[in-house]
Amino acid sequence: MPYSMTGYGRGESEGPGFSCIVEMRSVNHRYRDIFIRIPRDFAEFEDRLRRLVAKHFDRGRIDVSVILEEAGESLTVVKTNRSLMDSYVLHTRQLAEDLGLPWDLDISGLISLPGVMELVPRPVDHDEIWSLMQESTMAAMIGLKEMRAKEGAFLAQDVVARVRLIEEFIEEIRERAPRIVENYRVKLEARLKELLDDTTIDESRIVIEAAVYADRSDITEELIRLGSHSAQVYEAIKRDEPIGRRLEFLVQEMQREVNTIGSKAQDSEISHRVVDIKSELEKIREQIQNIE
């Protein structure tokens, strides 16, 4: 089954004090490129997360966004530096006595002094966070794969339809090919008669020239290989594995054979069909750029 490289997936899990949301988006890319956005406090999980995603996807740019949100208990707590606060009280009292001034430091003024109170991250179990992050990521990957599978099915249908059309063009070329040599022989004989006027034409010479032309313009092997490549496209699409690069190779080989047919068969009708096949191959090439 072919998979598209375009899709979206989302997974969410919840634990004590926080929830984890993972969103994944993928677009086509020649290779696999995984880009992860994760809260700085949990950057230690970035490599593990990248390895997890890499096990499930072979091609495409995949953007992974990890969101940790508070759920119930706050992820941030207030920390009071009591020894520093006592030191502030002691020194301000002493300073007030030395200067003969009233000491009027109240609680609001005290806690506003530098370092007395600060916000710090609440201690969390990192193993538990990774477990939830992994759970959310797996759910997001399932959704992403489902969307990529649906899109891949549409792409496969389009590729198959275009290959079948190419096969129709190939059959038309195959039926037309035997007439090429005969048309050349007739044109050659007419040309010689025109040039030689009443002079007797050596029929054996015409036969030899026609035979040489037939050998030079024979496209039988190219047609056979084209048919083989189209059959391999059908076979590849049935495989349950990444097939994008294989399809790229097959299209490249089909293009090569069609170019050879166009250069060898000097026939207007075949040339038209060669142009039609090239047009369909280009459309197939555009489609398979998005197949994993």
Buried (B, 14 or more C-beta within 10 A) or exposed (E): EBBBBBBBBBBBBBBEBBBBBBBBBBBBBEEBEBEBEBEEEBEEBBEEBBEBBEEEBBBBBBBBBBBBEEBEEEBEEEEEBEEBBEEBBEEBEEEBEEEEEEEEEEEEEBEEBEEBBEEEEEEBEEEEBBBBBBBBBBBBBEBBBEBBBEBBBEBBEBBBEBBEBBBEBBEBBBEBBEEBBEEBBEEBBEEBEEEEEEEEEEEEEBEEBBEEBBEEBBBEEBBEBBBEBBEBBEEBBEEEEBBBBBBBEBBEBBBBBBEBBBEBBBBEEBBEBBEBBBBBBEBBBEBBBBBB
